[in-house]
């Protein structure tokens, strides 16, 4: 969520269960199908996400996100840093769609 807060210019973003009694404008559901990798090799991220306009009660976007990236080195810190970059890329994808829909 920190990535989305930054990418959306400080607009409030929260992580809440679907059943929580809040009234957000947009609801994003993300399913991570794969986030793994091999030390010193490649990291993979495969996710699907849906953006809904809660006020209009309609789905605005259904997207998949697939990315892979080589790690910068052989250790766990390199693997985790690569995973973080891929999650950041997913956040940018979601933020871009929210910005597009908010226009």
C-alpha positions in Angstrom: 0.0 0.0 0.0 2.9 2.3 0.6 3.8 2.1 -3.1 0.2 3.0 -4.1 0.1 5.9 -1.6 3.2 7.4 -3.2 2.2 6.7 -6.8 -1.2 8.2 -6.2 0.1 11.5 -4.9 -0.9 11.0 -1.3 -4.5 9.9 -1.9 -5.6 7.7 0.9 -5.1 4.0 0.3 -6.1 1.4 2.9 -5.9 -2.4 3.2 -9.3 -3.6 4.4 -11.2 -6.8 4.2 -14.1 -6.8 1.9 -16.6 -7.0 4.8 -15.3 -4.0 6.7 -17.9 -1.2 7.0 -16.1 1.5 5.0 -17.1 3.3 1.8 -14.1 3.6 -0.5 -14.5 5.1 -3.9 -12.3 2.3 -5.5 -11.8 -1.2 -4.4 -8.8 -3.2 -5.7 -8.7 -7.0 -5.3 -5.3 -8.5 -6.0 -4.5 -12.2 -6.3 -0.8 -13.2 -6.3 -0.6 -16.4 -8.2 3.2 -16.7 -8.2 6.0 -14.7 -6.4 9.1 -16.7 -6.2 12.6 -17.1 -7.6 15.9 -18.7 -7.5 19.0 -17.4 -5.7 21.3 -15.7 -8.2 18.9 -16.2 -11.1 15.3 -15.0 -11.8 12.3 -13.8 -9.8 8.8 -14.2 -11.2 5.6 -12.4 -10.3 2.2 -13.5 -11.7 -0.8 -11.6 -10.4 -4.4 -10.8 -11.3 -6.2 -7.7 -10.1 -9.7 -6.1 -10.4 -10.6 -2.4 -10.0 -14.1 -1.6 -9.0 -15.9 1.7 -8.6 -17.8 1.1 -5.4 -20.0 4.1 -5.7 -21.1 3.3 -9.3 -21.2 -0.4 -8.4 -19.3 -1.5 -11.5 -16.1 -3.1 -12.5 -13.6 -0.7 -14.2 -10.8 -3.1 -15.0 -9.7 -6.7 -14.8 -6.0 -7.2 -15.5 -3.3 -9.7 -15.3 0.3 -8.8 -14.5 3.3 -11.0 -15.4 6.9 -10.0 -14.9 10.3 -11.5 -14.4 13.6 -10.0 -13.5 17.1 -11.3 -13.0 18.5 -10.8 -9.5 21.5 -8.5 -9.1 23.5 -11.0 -7.0 23.6 -14.4 -5.4 22.1 -13.9 -2.0 18.7 -13.6 -0.3 18.9 -9.8 0.0 19.2 -9.7 -3.8 16.2 -12.0 -4.2 14.1 -10.0 -1.8 15.1 -6.7 -3.5 14.1 -8.1 -6.9 10.7 -9.3 -5.5 10.2 -5.8 -4.1 10.9 -4.2 -7.5 8.4 -6.5 -9.1 5.7 -5.7 -6.5 6.5 -2.0 -7.1 5.9 -2.5 -10.8 2.6 -4.1 -10.0 1.7 -1.1 -7.9 2.6 1.2 -10.7 0.3 -0.7 -13.0 -2.6 -0.5 -10.6 -2.0 3.2 -9.8 -1.9 4.1 -13.5 -5.3 2.5 -14.0 -6.8 4.3 -11.0 -5.4 7.6 -12.3 -6.9 6.9 -15.7 -10.3 6.1 -14.2 -10.2 9.2 -11.9 -10.0 11.6 -14.8 
